[in-house]
Amino acid sequence: MESCTAPTMNQTTNTADREALLCIKSHISTSKPAGALTTWGNSSVHFCRRQGVLCHHWWRHGLVPQVAALRLEEECLTGKIPPCISNLTNLEHIHLLVNELSGSVPPELGQLRKLIYVNLSFNALSGVIPADLASCSGLQIIALRKNNLEGGIPSFLLNSSLIHKIDLRTNNLSGPIPPLLMNSYASLEFLTLTENSLSGEIPSSLGNLSSLVVLIAAENQLTGGIPSSFGRLSNIHLLDLTYNNLSGTVPNSIYNLSLLTSLGIAGNGLV
């Protein structure tokens, strides 16, 4: 995937993608002078050449141009992500972090069957994380850090066989951390849940995440003890559970994890 060059006359126009981009532009705006979004209103510029829009490279060979990625970081975007984003049926990457987008995470994103990467961090999104995202069977990275999201963590996120990074820090999420389902083949490597309102005990099944490298769940309301199963996290480098309501003793097996370089347990009732 790469940005596109000027189209030739014999290339086929993708009306659906062009209209979808116009629909997105009609729902969001920018206060940034000469920002990327200002190029979207120029009908003389092919949509694959507009700033922040990346198409599959093979469109230059006469094939139908298809939008593969939206990359609009720090563009001072306001408004709501509209459902018509799902009309970009070949979209793989959504990179809209550090803006001022509001409203919900559109459940219509679940219709993007080729979606691999979603980063909507540092916005003002609210509502719940839509369970519809479970339909994105190729999803590998989801980052929703520092928004105003509520509700619980959908179980499919931790049980996906492909997702390897989840960043949900600094939201208003509540309820328990979902357990791993029986026979789960989760490949999660990076899980950050800091600064939410998660409660309940830490599921012992998380100890089955053999690929996990980073687990940060500080500044929540978690109770109970640290599961002894965490001694099986053979690839863990960073484990931070500071400032919760944990109690009991720290399992000795955790101190034997050979790759663990940082262990945060302060601000609890652990002994």
C-alpha positions in Angstrom: 0.0 0.0 0.0 1.3 3.4 -0.9 0.1 6.9 -1.9 -1.0 7.2 -5.5 0.3 9.1 -8.5 -1.8 11.0 -11.0 -4.4 8.9 -12.7 -4.3 8.2 -16.4 -7.2 8.6 -18.7 -7.8 4.9 -19.1 -8.2 4.3 -15.4 -11.6 3.3 -14.1 -13.2 5.7 -11.6 -14.4 4.3 -8.3 -17.6 6.3 -7.8 -18.5 4.5 -4.5 -15.2 5.5 -2.8 -15.3 9.0 -4.2 -18.8 9.5 -2.9 -17.9 8.0 0.5 -15.1 10.4 1.0 -17.4 13.3 0.1 -19.9 12.0 2.7 -17.2 11.8 5.4 -16.1 15.4 4.5 -19.7 16.6 4.9 -19.8 15.4 8.5 -16.4 16.5 9.7 -14.6 19.9 9.5 -11.2 21.3 10.4 -10.0 24.6 11.8 -6.5 23.9 10.5 -5.4 26.3 7.7 -4.3 24.4 4.7 -5.0 21.1 6.4 -5.4 17.8 4.7 -9.2 18.1 4.6 -9.0 21.2 2.5 -7.8 19.2 -0.5 -10.9 16.9 -0.4 -13.1 19.6 -1.9 -11.0 20.0 -5.1 -12.9 18.0 -7.7 -10.0 18.3 -10.1 -7.8 16.3 -7.8 -8.3 12.5 -8.0 -9.4 11.2 -4.6 -6.3 9.0 -4.4 -4.1 12.1 -4.4 -5.9 13.9 -1.6 -4.0 14.4 1.6 -4.7 11.7 4.2 -6.1 9.3 1.6 -4.0 6.3 0.5 -5.0 3.9 -2.2 -3.8 0.4 -3.1 -0.7 0.9 -5.3 -2.0 -1.3 -8.1 -4.6 1.2 -9.2 -1.8 2.8 -11.3 -1.9 -0.3 -13.5 -5.4 0.3 -14.8 -7.3 -1.4 -12.0 -10.1 0.2 -10.1 -8.7 2.6 -7.5 -9.6 1.6 -3.9 -9.1 3.6 -0.7 -6.9 1.5 1.7 -6.2 4.0 4.5 -7.3 7.3 6.0 -4.4 9.0 7.9 -5.5 12.3 9.4 -3.5 12.7 12.6 -3.5 16.1 14.3 -5.7 17.8 11.7 -8.0 19.6 14.2 -11.0 17.6 13.0 -14.4 18.1 14.6 -17.7 16.5 14.0 -18.8 12.8 14.1 -17.4 9.9 12.1 -20.4 9.1 9.9 -21.8 5.6 9.1 -20.9 6.1 5.4 -17.2 5.4 6.3 -18.3 1.8 5.9 -18.8 2.4 2.1 -15.0 2.4 1.8 -15.3 -1.4 1.5 -11.5 -2.0 1.0 -10.4 0.2 3.9 -7.6 -1.4 6.0 -6.3 1.5 8.2 -8.1 4.2 10.1 -5.6 6.7 11.7 -7.5 9.7 13.1 -5.8 10.3 16.4 -5.2 13.6 18.2 -8.3 15.4 16.8 -11.6 16.6 18.4 -14.0 14.1 17.0 -17.1 13.5 19.0 -20.0 11.1 18.9 -19.7 7.3 19.0 -17.4 4.8 17.4 -19.6 3.9 14.5 -20.9 0.3 14.7 -20.8 0.3 10.9 -17.0 -0.2 11.1 -18.0 -3.8 11.6 -18.9 -3.9 8.0 -15.3 -3.2 7.0 -14.2 -6.8 6.6 -10.6 -5.9 5.5 -10.0 -3.6 8.5 -6.6 -4.2 10.2 -5.9 -1.1 12.2 -8.0 1.4 14.0 -6.5 4.3 16.0 -9.0 6.9 17.3 -7.0 7.9 20.3 -7.0 11.4 21.8 -10.5 12.5 20.6 -13.8 13.1 22.4 -15.6 10.0 21.4 -18.3 8.7 23.8 -20.7 5.7 24.0 -19.6 2.1 24.1 -17.1 0.1 22.1 -19.3 -1.5 19.5 -19.5 -5.3 19.6 -20.0 -5.1 15.8 -16.2 -4.8 15.5 -16.1 -8.5 16.1 -17.1 -8.9 12.4 -13.7 -7.4 11.4 -12.1 -10.7 11.3 -8.7 -9.3 10.3 -8.4 -6.6 13.0 -5.0 -6.6 14.6 -4.6 -3.2 16.4 -7.3 -1.1 18.1 -6.3 2.1 20.0 -9.0 4.2 21.6 -6.9 5.9 24.3 -8.1 9.1 26.0 -11.7 9.4 24.9 -14.9 9.3 26.9 -16.0 5.8 26.2 -18.3 4.0 28.6 -19.6 0.5 29.2 -17.6 -2.7 29.4 -14.7 -4.2 27.4 -16.2 -6.5 24.7 -15.1 -10.1 25.2 -14.1 -10.5 21.5 -11.2 -8.1 21.9 -9.3 -10.4 24.3 -10.4 -13.6 22.5 -9.5 -12.6 19.0 -6.9 -14.9 17.3 -5.4 -11.9 15.4 -5.6 -8.8 17.7 -2.2 -8.2 19.2 -2.5 -4.6 20.5 -5.4 -3.1 22.6 -5.0 0.4 24.0 -8.0 1.6 26.0 -6.3 3.9 28.5 -8.0 7.0 30.0 -11.7 6.4 29.3 -14.7 5.7 31.5 -14.9 2.0 31.0 -16.4 0.0 33.8 -17.3 -3.6 34.8 -14.9 -6.6 34.8 -12.0 -7.5 32.6 -13.5 -10.2 30.4 -12.0 -13.7 30.8 -10.5 -15.7 28.0 -12.9 -18.2 26.6 -12.1 -21.9 26.6 -10.0 -23.0 23.7 -9.1 -19.3 23.0 -6.1 -18.8 20.7 -5.6 -15.1 21.5 -2.3 -13.7 20.3 -2.5 -10.5 22.4 0.9 -8.8 23.1 -0.1 -5.3 24.3 -3.0 -4.6 26.7 -3.3 -1.2 28.4 -6.4 -0.4 30.5 -5.0 2.4 32.8 -7.3 5.1 34.2 -10.7 3.6 33.8 -13.2 2.3 36.4 -12.8 -1.4 35.8 -13.8 -3.5 38.8 -14.0 -7.1 39.9 -11.2 -9.7 40.1 -8.5 -10.1 37.5 -9.5 -13.2 35.5 -7.0 -16.1 36.1 -7.4 -17.0 32.4 -5.3 -14.0 31.4 -2.4 -16.2 32.5 -3.0 -18.1 29.3 -1.9 -15.1 27.2 1.5 -16.6 26.4 2.3 -13.9 23.9 1.6 -11.0 26.3 4.5 -8.5 26.6 2.8 -5.5 28.3 -0.1 -5.5 30.7 -1.0 -2.2 32.3 -4.2 -2.0 34.3 -3.3 0.7 36.8 -5.7 3.2 38.4 -8.8 1.2 38.3 -11.0 -0.5 41.0 -9.8 -4.1 40.6 -10.2 -6.3 43.6 -9.0 -9.7 44.8 -5.5 -11.0 44.3 -3.0 -11.3 41.5 -3.7 -14.6 39.9 -1.0 -17.2 40.3 -1.5 -18.0 36.7 0.4 -14.8 35.9 3.5 -16.9 36.6 2.9 -18.4 33.1 3.3 -15.1 31.3 6.7 -16.1 30.0 7.0 -13.2 27.6 5.9 -10.4 29.9 8.2 -7.4 30.2 6.0 -4.9 31.9 3.2 -5.6 34.5 1.6 -2.6 36.1 -1.3 -3.0 38.5 -0.7 0.0 40.7 -3.4 1.9 42.5 -6.2 -0.6 42.5 -7.9 -2.4 45.5 -5.9 -5.6 45.2 -5.2 -7.7 48.3 -3.4 -10.8 49.3 0.2 -11.8 48.5 2.1 -11.5 45.3 2.6 -15.0 43.8 6.2 -16.0 44.0 6.1 -17.3 40.5 5.9 -13.7 39.2 9.3 -12.9 40.6 10.7 -15.9 38.5 9.5 -14.5 35.2 12.9 -14.1 33.4 11.8 -11.3 31.0 9.9 -9.2 33.5 11.8 -5.9 33.9 9.1 -3.7 35.5 6.5 -4.7 38.1 4.1 -2.1 39.5 2.0 -3.2 42.5 2.1 0.0 44.7 -1.1 1.6 45.9 -2.9 -1.7 46.7 -3.4 -3.8 49.9 -0.8 -6.4 48.8 1.6 -7.9 51.3 
